[in-house]
């Protein structure tokens, strides 16, 4: 199947109008940050300077500022300069709508009107279909990719993107962003923290998604970032599929499964997927996620927004008992 082509042009992406529009999107919830305020103080001079560098092809991505977070496991975040993040937004807002049309319906990470809650709802829908209304056993192959962001091959990613984008100037600009970073090996990795990384990993993994849907013809396949599941009433088919998946990921994308997180279990036994343990007709919050939630609520019990956020999360599962515990453990007017 021939790939559709991106038909926007470089001059629009780097235009003052697009950069200003990107600035307004970037500014949301960041107005009080010191580096943002410093950039905004001479906003038009900074935007015009960036525009000139892009016109003359003198643009160079600045180094990243690295720091660690726990959410819940330790992660290394790499923060770009305000100027570079502005460019990321300018690129993202022109590329997203095009590439999103190339993605399969059951890819749920970092996409408008998708998200983890829709992914787990889809999971239960597929359990219902594959079990024929719970009249036969459904098996679930669940996989996780090891060191996902750090393992993205920048050269392969660039080749994939160039298959969609023919404009040499746009290719040059995207490659500037992609090759601005490496983790432990040059030519490898995308930075956690870049807006563009969210889109780029979906472009990368879309190669696998298309393989699963059109070559393997997996009817009930769901992916969220580096986590994916395949559901089938045929356990042996899933067992035979696993080495095929390994081979494709390693040969085509230079990615490898996290072997300790690969499993084939019945849906009835409960599938740990995206923070919830999903059963045939209900779901409960994962034990570690529940502990983390109560720890955060205790530490931030004066922050009503945090509490309301967790209450919103709990609406997506069988959590009446947890909601009651939250209400009993804090003093907030609900």
Secondary structure, DSSP 8 states (H G I E B T S, - for coil): ---------HHHHTSHHHHHHHHHHHHTTTTT-HHHHHHHHTHHHHHHHHHHHHHHT-------EEEEEESSSEEEEEE--HHHHHHHHHHHHHHHHHHHTTS-TTB-TT-TT--HHHHHHHHHHHHHHHTTTTTS--EEEEEEBTTHHHH-BHHHHHHHHHTT---HHHHHHHHHHHTT--SSSTTB---TT-HHHHHHHHHHHHHHHHIIIIIS--SSEEEETTEEEEEES-HHHHHHHHHHHHHHHHHHH---B-GGG-EEEEGGG-EEETTEEE-SS-EEE-HHHHHHHHHHHHHTTT-HHHHHHHHHHHTTSS-HHHHHHHHHHS----
